[in-house]
Amino acid sequence: MNEFRFSAIVLAAGASSRMGGPNKLLLTILGEPLVRRTVRTVLASGVQETVVVAGHQGREVMRAVADLPVTVQPNLRHEEGQMRSVAAGVAALTRATDAILVCPGDMPLLTPQDLRTLMDAYVAHADHSIVIPRRDGERGNPIVFAAAHAPEVAAGRRLIGCRKLAQQYPEETWYFEADHDRYTTDLDTLEDYRRVLERLGQPQEA
């Protein structure tokens, strides 16, 4: 992996509509906001540059990561969907890179080693330009794609991050079959949050 340069986009612009009120990215996981936990994991994986895309409650998200070595890129069009955030993040990258890792901000169980394993898988399958983790048929995150796609992604012409990605570019996509569920565990509902807290051993607020 050493010859390859990886950059990262952390998606933190969504409205958490399925949460029923709270912004999931600002929920506390082991003493820190979820988005901060995810960003710290990404930074510890060894990527050379990280852009955090903010939108809904952008100031609060920005404060949560303010002291970390990241660029925060506002996405004023975040209500148009995840693709706008991916495009905004890619456009904000400033360093030359070989591949880009796109990670949702609500991945509480991921470890830096999980990300390094995924990046190693990308390097090992150079005949594909998109790598997606999967567990028991369920697609996970983050995804990794070749920097050669960056101009099209930034312009919104290539839908990196879309759930239909593999169907759109099947010949370019390789699935990394994981033996754990950390790539497929995110937070969409309060019940998801409770399950993660229980799994991590964090006391739940009454």
SULGI-V250882 format. One record per backbone hydrogen bond with DSSP energy under -1.0 kcal/mol. NH is the residue of the N-H (numbers start at 1). CO is the residue of the C=O. If there is no record, write none. Layout:
((NH;CO) (NH;CO))
This chain:
((4;1) (7;99) (8;49) (9;101) (10;51) (11;103) (12;53) (19;16) (26;23) (27;24) (29;32) (32;29) (34;27) (35;25) (37;33) (38;34) (39;35) (40;36) (41;37) (42;38) (43;39) (44;40) (45;42) (46;43) (48;6) (51;8) (52;71) (53;10) (54;73) (56;13) (58;55) (61;57) (62;58) (63;59) (64;60) (68;65) (70;68) (71;50) (73;52) (75;54) (78;75) (80;77) (81;78) (84;81) (86;82) (87;83) (88;84) (89;85) (90;86) (91;87) (92;88) (93;90) (98;5) (99;5) (100;145) (101;7) (102;143) (103;9) (105;11) (115;111) (116;112) (117;113) (118;114) (119;115) (120;116) (121;117) (122;118) (123;119) (124;120) (128;125) (129;172) (130;172) (131;144) (132;174) (134;176) (135;138) (138;135) (140;133) (141;183) (143;102) (144;131) (145;100) (146;129) (147;98) (149;146) (150;147) (153;149) (154;150) (155;151) (156;153) (157;152) (158;152) (160;158) (162;159) (165;162) (168;164) (169;165) (172;169) (174;130) (176;132) (178;134) (193;189) (194;190) (195;191) (196;192) (197;193) (198;194) (199;195) (200;196) (202;197))
